[in-house]
């Protein structure tokens, strides 16, 4: 469904992906607590660090999507913002 939405350029899919990727900042905030054993004492340290690394990549992609939306419009349709 996600692939079809991207190919058909459905706006709600763009915003869904953007929201999901920018909310990965919550995983970054939880990583120190996981490493300290406060939140999930049974998670290995390497797993918490890999999840934090993936969250950093997702956050970078989400921020790029927001910047591209401001510059080019949703799905790069050529529409520019009023700024």
Secondary structure per residue as TSV (DSSP state, phi and psi in degrees):
chain	resnum	aa	ss	phi	psi
A	1	X	-	360.0	-39.2
A	2	X	H	-64.9	-43.5
A	3	X	H	-63.6	-40.9
A	4	X	H	-63.7	-42.2
A	5	X	H	-63.3	-36.9
A	6	X	H	-70.3	-43.4
A	7	X	H	-66.4	-34.5
A	8	X	T	-89.3	-1.4
A	9	X	T	58.5	48.3
A	10	X	-	-74.2	130.8
A	11	X	H	-65.4	-38.2
A	12	X	H	-65.5	-28.1
A	13	X	H	-70.0	-40.1
A	14	X	H	-57.9	-48.1
A	15	X	H	-71.2	-31.3
A	16	X	H	-65.4	-45.7
A	17	X	H	-66.2	-42.0
A	18	X	H	-61.8	-45.5
A	19	X	H	-64.6	-41.3
A	20	X	H	-65.2	-40.0
A	21	X	H	-74.9	-36.9
A	22	X	H	-76.6	-19.4
A	23	X	T	-81.0	0.4
A	24	X	T	-70.4	-9.0
A	25	X	H	-62.3	-26.1
A	26	X	H	-66.1	-34.7
A	27	X	H	-67.3	-36.7
A	28	X	H	-65.5	-37.0
A	29	X	H	-70.0	-29.5
A	30	X	H	-83.5	-19.1
A	31	X	H	-59.2	-46.4
A	32	X	H	-61.1	-35.2
A	33	X	H	-69.5	-35.5
A	34	X	H	-68.1	-39.7
A	35	X	H	-67.6	-32.0
A	36	X	H	-79.9	-11.1
A	37	X	T	83.7	13.7
A	38	X	S	-77.8	-47.5
A	39	X	S	-83.1	-58.6
A	40	X	-	-128.9	96.5
A	41	X	T	-70.9	-13.3
A	42	X	T	-101.8	6.7
A	43	X	S	-87.6	129.0
A	44	X	-	-65.4	151.7
A	45	X	H	-63.3	-38.5
A	46	X	H	-63.9	-35.6
A	47	X	H	-68.5	-41.0
A	48	X	H	-63.9	-39.0
A	49	X	H	-69.8	-37.5
A	50	X	H	-65.6	-41.5
A	51	X	H	-62.9	-37.4
A	52	X	H	-66.7	-39.3
A	53	X	H	-64.3	-43.0
A	54	X	H	-63.4	-37.7
A	55	X	H	-64.9	-36.5
A	56	X	H	-64.2	-43.6
A	57	X	H	-64.2	-43.9
A	58	X	H	-62.6	-41.8
A	59	X	H	-64.2	-39.1
A	60	X	H	-64.3	-42.3
A	61	X	H	-65.3	-42.6
A	62	X	H	-61.8	-41.8
A	63	X	H	-66.3	-37.8
A	64	X	H	-63.3	-39.5
A	65	X	H	-63.5	-40.0
A	66	X	H	-66.3	-44.1
A	67	X	H	-63.6	-41.7
A	68	X	H	-66.4	-34.4
A	69	X	H	-64.3	-41.9
A	70	X	H	-66.2	-32.5
A	71	X	H	-86.2	-42.5
A	72	X	H	-120.5	-13.8
A	73	X	-	96.2	173.7
A	74	X	G	-68.8	134.5
A	75	X	G	55.6	27.0
A	76	X	G	52.4	52.2
A	77	X	-	-81.3	0.6
A	78	X	S	91.7	-7.3
A	79	X	-	-76.5	130.6
A	80	X	-	-101.9	154.6
A	81	X	-	-75.5	168.9
A	82	X	-	-76.6	-4.2
A	83	X	-	-72.5	360.0
